[in-house]
Structures are given as structure tokens and as C-alpha cells.
């Protein structure tokens, strides 16, 4: 005889079947436990099923089951490690989408970027997020390493974790540099050309490395494809591997270091007990990280919407080197070093020694203490190195240590070959045709016929006049005459010509330097 099932039995069996599926999806959490987790309630079963997730889940196995409370203090970690991984994840997601629309060839790369920004829905937003994320990844990686050094969190069992961090720093720098070329514009092309040329200075095999990077004596299709494959395949895989090792060491072996005072000072039993109190990853720290992720995405979207736009200059031209070519900002320190001496010494040997010392930090610093006042030499070295990097970065700017003719420098600063500059920021309506003479026209009386005046044009002309006067007083532009000529060239198109005429102090010949800038009515309209 068949047993008759009532409604209650059917409901219980369905509930059990559904609960079993939930446990499969959530790596062991029941429906009731999942509800308690989302509500912030204590575990409903023993042993704690939330710990089982870290054993059975692919996503959570590299995360620790809990942290000691003191190690989660915001003022101790500043969440720098978390945001480093956050930016890397952002780069992976946005990069995968951007790959769909990008063509890695000199003939199509630049146009594919233009198409992405103009015709792909939210394409410009994705590109801005990707570029801004790359900058953020470099910044937070460096800050995380600096925080780890200053708090002495590389000592003892954490020495290997420090080594993986140094490798990640190198990977992040090269990853960002490899993506720099992909836009195939002037600044990127020449920055990478100069950067790869440093490989030639390497002893013994410099020429071979340079040829391997470029794919030819000059960067072309082979070089672009190499950098593209480095950027989307090899370096991301290496980064994922090293991040996994880094996280696994923290999760399974030593955890995040606590503030040094809890390990080295004679604190009360209650204070130490509270410092060592467990904070479970599920749900407390997971909810905190979800909050940080939301804040990070919100800030990035606001910045890209109102304050930041990924630069894109003119298409790469191997026949013309633009003035003020410079490396990405995170390599300015290296560019500054190159200005100080031999390319082999300053560009290859010394940077190799610097990174070698970074690797050796846990083995050089044998001081057992972590508190700053107990290790003054190490802290002083760290702060001195940071200050040195900042100074070298300033020296790496194109304006430092490179003498540019005064007239060229003045006009280049007002209207750079690549980038916008002050002159191109003038609204079209303020571009009143005329010849404005330095020393002849007052900077605040250029547009008497405009009801609202032309404040931007007046400010630019005042800056132009001031720079010319300074150069004249310094003896760099004897007998100088300077004008700003604005002409109506075509309908909705103005031609602006800053012109400087002076007497060469050596030859006595009158010289002229000028630049023609064409500005359309929509030249500075917000995108």
C-alpha cells in the first residue's frame, strides 16, 4: 500500500530539498543560517558553519575565518591592502570590457579608442575608470608597502609575505607602464620609446632586451602587440598568483599584524584580551568590505563624471617628438635620476640595487622591535627614502634641468603641443578678433564691447605679458615685442597666434617664434 503524504510532509520535504540546494550554493550555510547571517545574528548551528565556508568555498578559502580586533583598527592598516586589491579587481573587470573594442595594431589602435569614447555606451566612463583605477592601484600599492615598513610588519614570519609584496609592486608598475602605450597617442608612444631605450644601457644583453621589448629597432606593430599581450595576459596572471600567495600567507599562517604596542608594551589583561578578541570575517568584516567597495565605486564614478578625464593626445607620430615628453608620473623619480648621470648607472644599476634592497629589508633589519621609537634608524631610512623619491620625481619633470629657449617655453606653457593649456581654455565667445600688444594693451580692457567681459582671455593675456616681462628682465629676451593675434579663420573657427620677437644676444639678429592654434566653437565643450 502507498503511504499517503499530507501537506505538512510535502512542505517539509520541499523545504529540506531547497535547504540542501542553498547549502550547496553557499558552501555549507543552511537557509536558516543564511537568514541569521544577513540579520547579523549569532550562528544557528554548532560547530560554526560560517567557518566551514572558508574551507569549502573557492572564493573564501584565501580569507581568514577571523581577525584579532586590534589588527582591524582603521588607523593601523588604513585599508590600504584592501583598496590595492579593489583597484586590481576594477582593472580586471573594466579591462575585459575594453578588450572587446580595442584593436592592437598601429593602424587601428587610436581609432578604436576614439570609437570607444564616442560610440560605445558608457565607453568613456569605462576607459576613465580603467585609467583612474590604474593610477589608484599604483598609489595604494606604494602606500601599503610604506605602511608595512613603518609599522615593522615585515619581521619574522611575515618576511616572505613582504617579498611577495615587493614582487607585486614591480608587477603593478610594469602593468601600468605596459598599458600606457595602448592608446597609441604621442605622449604614450614617446614615453614608452624613451622607457624601452633604457634597456639598451643594460650590460651584456641590453640590445637584445630592447629588441625583444620593441619587436624591432623602433616601436611599431610588433612592439604594440607585445605590450598588449603583456598587459592582458602575462602580467595579470602573475599578479593574480602573487595576490593569492600574499592573501594565503595572511589567512593561513600569520594574519594581519596588530599594532606594535599590543605586542611590546606592558598593557593590562583586559586591554590585551579586548585587543585579541575575535572578529569573524562572516558577517562583520565582509559587510565592512562591501561598504568600502561601495564607497570606492561611488568616489570613482563621481571623479570620472565631474573631475577626471583620461587623457588622449594626438595620434602617435614617429617622425615628431613632442616638447616636454615625460614618463608616467610613477617613473618620474627614474627620469630624475637619469638627468643626474650615466644611463647605465642611473637607469639600470642603481634601480636594480634599490629593488634588491627592498627585497632584503627583512634580512637587513635585525631589530626585533616594531614600535617606531625603538627602531629610529629604520624609520629614518624609510622617511629619507620617501623624501628622496619625491625630490627625484620633481627633478624628473620636463621643466627641471632642461633649458628651453625663453620664447618657446612661454608659448609652450600657454598652449602645449599635447594637452589643453590655458590658451585653449578660453571660451569661444571671448575670442574677440584683434591684435593685442604686450605693453600696449591693458590686460583688463581687451573686450569693452562684451557685456559680460572676457575674463578668461584677459587672464591668459596677463599671464602671457607677465612671462614675457620676466624673461626680458632676466636678459633672455632683449628688445622683446610680443603680441597675441586672434583672427576669424572660418565660420565657427578662430585662429590664435601668440608671437614673440626679440634680438638674439649672440648674433644680434631679430628672431621670431610663434605658434598657430585653431579653436572651434565647441573646442572646450564638456563631453
N, C-alpha and C positions, 0 to 999 in steps of 0.2 A: 504494500500500500504506500502511496506517495504521501509524504508529510506536507500538510498544508502550512504555508508561510503567511503569517499575518503582516499587517502593515508595519508594525514595530520592528519585526525581524528584517523586513526588506530595507527599512530605513537604516538600521544598524549595519547591515551588510554593505549598503551603498556608502555609508559613512566610513566604514573600515577600508573599503576599496579606494575611496577618494583620499583618505588619510595616508594610505600606502603610497599613492602617487605623489602626494605632497612631500612625503619623506624622501622619495627618490629625487625629486627636483631640488629640494632644499638640503640635500646631503645629510639627512637624518632627523630633521626637525618635523615634529608632528603638527597637525593643524592647530591644536590647542597651544603647543609651544610657540608656533609662529605668531599666533594671536598675542600671547604673553610678551614675546619679543618686541612686537610692534608697539605694544602699550607700555613697555618699559617695566613690566612685572618680573619677578624672580622666576627662575626655571621651574617648570611643572613636573620634571622627572629627575630621577637620580639613577646613575651619575648624570652630571650636567650634559645634556645633549648638545649644547652650544659648543662645547669643547670638541665634540666629535666632528663638527663641521670642518675644523682645522686639519683633521686627519684625512677625511674622505673627499673634501672639495678641492678641485684643481685650482680655483681662484683664491681660496683662503689658506692653502697649506703653507704658503710662504709668509703668512702673517702670524704673529704670536697669539696665543689664547688670551693673554692678559699682559698688562704693563704695570709696573710699580707706579704708584701715584706720582711720586716726585719726578719721575722721568717724563711725565706728560705735561709738566709745567710749561706754559707758553713761553715764559721768559727764559727758559732753559734751551729749548730747541727752536723756538720761533717758527716751527713747522716748515723749516727750510728744506728738509729732506722730502717731506710730503709734496711740497709745491714743485720740487725738481721733477718728481715722477709725474705729477699732474701735467706739467708742461710737456713732458715727453709723450704722455698719452694723447694730449691735444695735438701734438705734431703728427703722431701716427694716424689719428682719425682724419684730420684735415688733409694730410699728405696723401692718403689713399684716395680721397675725392679729387684732389688737384691732379693726380696722376692721370685721371680719365681724360682730361682736357689738354694735357701737355704733350708736346712732340719734341723729343730730344735731338733736334738737328738744327744747325745754324740757319737754314732757310726758313724754318717754321717755328722755332722756339719763341722768338719775340712776338710774332703774330698770335701764337697760341695764348700768350699772357694777355695780350690786348683783347682777344676774343673772350677769355675767361672773365676779364673785368667788365666787358661791355655787354656780352650776350648771354652769359650763363647766369641763371637766377641765383642770387646771393654769392656769385663768384668772387666779387671784390671783397666781400666780408670774409669769405673763407681764406683768401690769399692774405688779407690783413691779419687775420687771426694766426695763420701759419707763420708769417714773418714775425709778428709780435711775440708769439709763443717761443720762437727760436731765440729771440733776444732774452726773454724771461728765463728760458732753460739755462742759458749761459750764466746769467746773473745769479740765479738761485743755486746753481751748482757751485760756483765760486764762493758764495756766501756760506753755503753749507760746509764746504771744506774749511773755510776760515773759522766758523763757529766750532767745528770739531777740533781744530788745532788749539784755539784759545781756551777751550774747556778741558783740554788734555784727554779727549775721548778716543784717542788712538792708541792708548797704552795697553800693555799686557795682552789679554785675549782678543782685543779689538784691533791688533796691529794688521792682521790680514784684511779685515774689513776696510781699514784705511787704504791699503794697497788697491783694493777694488775701486775705491772712491777716486784715487788718482787716475786709474785707467779710465774710469767714466768721465773724468774731467777732460782727458785727452780726446776721448771719443766724441764728447759733446762739442769741443772746439772744432775738430775736423769735420764733424757732421754739419755744423753751421756753416763752416767755410765751403764745404762741397756744394751746399745748396745756394751759395752766393752767386755762382756762375750761371745757374739755370735760367735766370731772367734774360741772359744774353744782351744786356744793355752795356753802355760804355763804362760806367764805373765798375760794374761787376767784372767785365771782361779784362780791364786793365789791372784791377786789383788782384785778380787771380793770376794774370800773366806775371805780375811782379812777384806774387807769393810763390808761384811754382819755380820762378827763376832762381830762388834761393837754393833750391835743391842742387843746382849746378855747383854751388860752393862746397857741397859735402865732399870730404876727402875720398879718394879712390873711386867711388861709383856715382859721383854727383851727376854726370852727364846721362848715365843710364836711368837714374831715378827721374830726372827731369823729362826725359823722353818717354818713360813709362807713364808719367802723370799726364803729359800733354798728348801723347799719341802721335806726335810729330814735332818738328822743331818749333812750330808755333801752334797755339791753341786753335783747333778747328773742330771738325765733326768728331774726330776720334777723342779729343780731349773732353768735349761736351758729353759724349756718351759715357766715357769713363767716370766723370764726376756724377753723372746721373745715376749710374749703377751703384757707385759708392754710396750715394745719398739715399737711395731707396731700398737697397738690398744688404750690402755687406755691413755698413756701419750700424743700421738699425738692429740687425741680428746680433752684432757684438754688444750693443747697448742693452738689448733685452737679456742676453746671457749674463752680463755683469750686474745688471739691476737685480736679476733673480738670485745670483750668488750673494749679493750685498744684503738683500732682504732676508734670505735664508739664514745667513750668519746672525743677523739681528734676532730673527724669530726663534731659531732653534738652539743658539749657543750662548749668547751673552746679553741680549736685549739692548734697549737704549740705555746709555749711561745716565745715572742720576746726577744731579748737581753735586759737585765735589764736596760741599760742606756736609752732606749727609753721610759720606763715607769717611771723612777725615776729621771732622770736628766732634767733640765730646758733647753730644746732644742728649736730652732727656729720653727716657724709654718711650714715653708717649709720642714724642715728636718723631722718633725713628719708626715707631710702629705705624703711625699715620703715613709716613713717607713710603713705607714698604707695602701699604695696603694695595690689594689687587684691584685694578680697573679692567674689567673684562672688555675684550675687543667687541664682542657682541653683547648688547647693542650699543654700549656707550661710545666707544671710540669710532665705530662705524658711522654712527649718526653724526659725530663731530666731523669726520672726514667728508661725509656727504654735504654737510653745511659748508665746509671750506671749499669744496668743489663748486657748489652753487655760487658762493661769493666770488671765487676766481673767474668763473664763466661770466658772471654779471659784470665784473670790473673790466674784463677784456672786451666784452661786447660794447660797453659804454665808451671805452677808449677808442675802439675802432670806428664807432659811429660818430664820435664828436672830436676826437683829438689826434688820431693816428691814421696815417695812410701809408701803406707800404710803398717805398719809392720805386719809380721806374723811369729811367732816363732814356736818352736816345739809343737807338739800336747800335749794337757793337760795331765799331769801325776799326779794323786792324791798322788802317793807314793813318789814323789821327789819335794821338794821345791827348786826352783832355787835361787841362790845367787842374792842379790840386787833386790828382789821383791819390787815393789812400786806401789802406786795408780796412776791413771791417773793424769796428771800434774795439773789439776784444783782442785785436792784434796790434793796436796802436803802440803798446809797450815794445813789441818786437820791432816795429818800424822805427821807434825812437832809438832803440839800441843800434840799428843799422846806420843811423846818422852819426854814431859816435866812432865807428871804426870799420875794420875789415869785415866783409860779408861772411867769410868763413868763420871767423872768431865770434862775431856778434850775432850772426844769423843761424849758425849751426851748432858750434861747440858750446857756447855759453848757455843757450836754451836747453841743450841736452843735459848739461850739468845741473841746471835749475830743476828740471823734472826728475833727474836722478836723485837729487837731494830730497825732493818731495817724497819719492818712494822710500827713501832711507830714514825719514823722520822718526818712525817708531824705534829704530835701532840706534840712532844717534842720541836721542833724548833718553837717557837712562834714569832721569829723576823719577822716583816712584810717586811723587805727589802730583795732584791735578789742579789744586787751587792756584789761582794766578799769583798771589803774593808769595807762594812757596816755590814758584818757578819763574822768577823775574827774567832770567836770561832768555828762555824760550819765548815768553810773551813779548819781550823787547824785539827779538828777532822777527817774530810774526808781524808786529806793528811796523817795524822798519821795512820789511819786505813789501807790505801793503802800500806804505808811503812811496817806496821806490817805484812800484808798478804804476801808481798814479802819476808820478813825475815823468816817468818814461812815456806814459800814454800821452801826456801833454806834449812832450818832445816829438811824439810821432805825428802830430798834426801837420798838415802841409805848410801851414804858415810859419812853423818854427824851424829855424836854422836853414831856410832856403830863401835866398834873396831874389825876389821878383821885382822887375822894374816898377817904379812907383806908379806910373800911369796904368800899366797892366793890372797891378794889384788893386788899385782903386776901382776900376771898372769891373774887374772880375768879382770883387766883393759885392758890388751893387747888382750885377747881372751875371752870375756864374754860368759857365758853359753847361754844366749839369746841375739840375736843381732849380728852384724858383728864384730866390733872392729878393731883395727889397724892391727893385725896379719893377719886376713882374707882378708884384703885389698891388700895384696901383690900379684902382678901379678904372674901367674903360671910360666912364663918364668924366673922369678927372683929366684925361689925356687931351688937354687943350692944345691945338696946333700952335707952334711958335718956336722961337729960338731964345732960350733962357741962358743969359750970360752970367757966369760966376763973377762976382764983384760988381756986376751991373744991375742985376735984378734982385730984389729983396725976396728971400725965401717965403715970406708970409704974404706976398702980394702977387701971386702968379695968376690967379683966376678971379679977377674982380667982377667978371660977368656972371659967374656961377652963384646962384642964390645960396647954396649950402657950402660954397668954397671948395677947395681941393686940398684937404689937409694931408692926405697920403702923399700926393705929388709934392707938396711943399716940404714935407718931412724928408722925402728922398732927395730932393734938390738941396736941402740944408745939409744933409749928410754928405752929399757929393761935394758941396762947396767947402765944408769943414775939412774933408780929407785932402782936397787939393791945397788948401791953405797950409795944412800941417806939412805936406810934402814940400811945399815951396819954402817954408821956414826952415825945414831940415836940409835945404840945399839940394834936394833930389829932383826938383822941377824948376830950374831957373827960368825967369821970364815967362811964366806959365800963362796960358789962356785956356779956358775951359768953357764949354757950352753943353747944354742939353737940348737937342733938337727933336721936336715932335712934329711929324708930318702925317696928314691923312693920305694913306697909300692907296687904299681901295675902300669900297663900301664895307663898313664894319671891321676895318683893318687899319691900325696905326703903326707907323714906323718910328721908333725911338732910337736916337743916336747920341750916346754920351761921347764927347770928343775932347781930347786933351792935346794941346800944342805947347811944346817947350823947346828950349835951346839945350842941346847936348853939351855938357860941361867939358868934354874932352875934344870933340871935333868942332864945336861952335855951330853946328848945323841945326836948323829948326826941324824937329821931328813931330810926327802926329801919330796918335794912337786912338782908334775909335772902334766901336762895336755897334752893329745894326741889330736891333731887336724888333721883331714883328709881333704885335699883340692884337689878337682878335677880341671882338666884343665879349666872347664867352671864355676868355683866357683864364680867368681866376674864379669861374663859377664853381660852386661846391658840387662835388659829384654825388 
